[in-house]
Amino acid sequence: MPEEDKKIAETIEQIVKRMDMLISDTSVPKNVRGAISEARSKLTAQGDYTVRVSGAIYNIDEVSNDINLPPQARTMIWNLLSMLESVKE
């Protein structure tokens, strides 16, 4: 596995761990947890990582400005989006 692919795999692993934290956080609205869970499924599926990352970004971006999001969850979601964008490039 080339060095760059290892870095991408490690970053995706970190992203998935953060997604798991948000999914298990009961202060996060159910619809947001559902979108993050769906994004996690897309990210961990088989296939080209750019397609998987793009799908995850789409799902998370949709709920990133949910009015009911607690501030700390919003910050974590923005960090997730930033990490996903860095993998995509």
C-alpha positions in Angstrom: 0.0 0.0 0.0 1.5 3.3 -1.0 2.3 5.9 1.7 -0.4 8.3 0.6 -3.0 5.5 0.7 -2.0 4.7 4.3 -2.4 8.3 5.3 -5.8 8.5 3.7 -6.8 5.2 5.4 -5.7 6.5 8.8 -7.5 9.8 8.3 -10.7 8.0 7.3 -10.3 5.8 10.5 -10.1 8.9 12.6 -13.1 10.4 10.9 -15.1 7.2 11.5 -14.2 7.3 15.3 -15.4 10.9 15.5 -18.6 9.9 13.7 -19.2 7.1 16.2 -18.8 9.7 19.0 -21.4 11.9 17.5 -23.8 9.0 16.7 -23.7 7.9 20.4 -24.1 11.5 21.7 -27.8 11.7 22.8 -27.6 15.5 22.8 -27.3 15.5 19.0 -30.8 15.5 17.3 -31.9 12.1 15.9 -32.1 13.3 12.3 -28.4 14.5 12.5 -27.3 11.2 14.1 -29.1 9.4 11.3 -27.4 11.5 8.6 -24.0 10.9 10.2 -24.7 7.2 10.5 -25.6 7.1 6.8 -22.4 9.1 6.0 -20.4 6.6 8.0 -21.9 3.7 6.0 -20.9 5.4 2.8 -17.4 6.1 4.0 -16.8 2.5 5.2 -18.3 0.9 2.0 -16.1 -0.7 -0.7 -15.0 1.3 -3.7 -13.1 4.4 -4.7 -12.4 6.6 -1.7 -13.2 9.8 -3.5 -16.7 8.7 -4.2 -17.2 7.4 -0.6 -15.8 10.7 0.8 -18.0 12.8 -1.5 -21.1 10.9 -0.4 -20.2 11.3 3.2 -19.6 15.1 2.8 -23.0 15.4 1.1 -24.8 13.7 4.0 -23.1 15.6 6.7 -23.2 19.0 4.9 -27.0 18.7 4.7 -27.3 18.7 8.5 -24.3 20.8 9.5 -26.5 23.9 10.0 -29.4 22.2 11.8 -30.8 24.8 14.2 -31.1 22.2 17.0 -27.4 21.2 17.0 -25.6 21.8 20.3 -22.6 24.1 19.8 -20.0 21.4 20.6 -21.6 19.0 18.1 -21.7 21.7 15.4 -18.0 22.3 15.9 -17.3 18.5 15.7 -19.3 18.3 12.5 -17.4 21.2 10.9 -14.2 19.5 11.9 -15.4 16.3 10.2 -16.3 18.2 7.1 -12.8 19.8 7.1 -11.1 16.4 7.5 -13.2 14.9 4.7 -12.4 17.8 2.4 -8.7 17.3 3.1 -9.0 13.6 2.2 -10.9 14.4 -1.0 -8.2 16.7 -2.4 
